[in-house]
């Protein structure tokens, strides 16, 4: 009988210790991993402006975008007919779907998360960005965009935009459109 009582006392003590340890783990917040939000954040949204010329109506939003990827820099602008083209390559046939995708990505930028900035640009690939863009919109708005390194676990790309202090995660669509 004494052995059973001693075994019950030991098991009771183990349960109390495990319960206390679990309480400490659940009630103590770990240090922030750098991620401060998991909801989408609209960083920029340029509304379509209707232009009517005679009987035709065109929609335009980007006036000009100077895009740099790696060692290449190119300028996308709008011709007199409202079509986007790459400056210096006006005579080449274009895939309008690529320009449509670029315009879509540059006129509504939504981040999936805001990241707690460590103060070191290299942590986010901003010292050697994947792409940068200086965009002028038809309404006169200007934005400087920086797409940094790819985030771990396919979480997207680190991103900064002029006028905002934070570092954000954006999906790969923006990086793909600029590249």
C-alpha positions, 0 to 999 in steps of 0.5 A: 500500500505504501508503494502505491501511495508513493507512486501516486505522490510522484505522479501527482508531483509530475503532473503539477510540474508539467502543468506549471511548465505548460502555463509558463510556455503559454503565458510567456510571449516569445520575442517578436519574430519580426512579423507584426501583422498577417492581414493585407495592407493596401499600400497604393491604389491608383484609380482608373481615369477615363479619357475620351477622344472622339468616340473612343474611350481609353483607360490610363493610369501609368504615365511613365515607369523607370524600372531597374532590374539587375544591371538593366534599366528601361522606361515604360511610357504611354504613346499618343494612342494610350498604349504602353511601350518600352522607350527605345523599342517603339517599333517592336511588336508588344505583348499587351498582356505583359503591359496589362499585368505590369499596370495592374501590379503597379496601380494597386500594391497590396502587402500581405504583412508588415515586417518589423524593420531591423534597421539593416537594409541587407536583411531584406535585400534592399542593398541589392534589390531584385527590382526598383521602379520610379513610377509617375501616374496620370494623376500626378502621383509619384512612387518609388518602389523597391522589391528586395530579396525573396522572403523565406518559405515562399512568403513573397518578397520584401518591399518598400515604397516611398512615403511609408516607413515600413518593410512589407511582404508582397506576393511574387506577382509584383517582382515578376511583373517588374522582372 
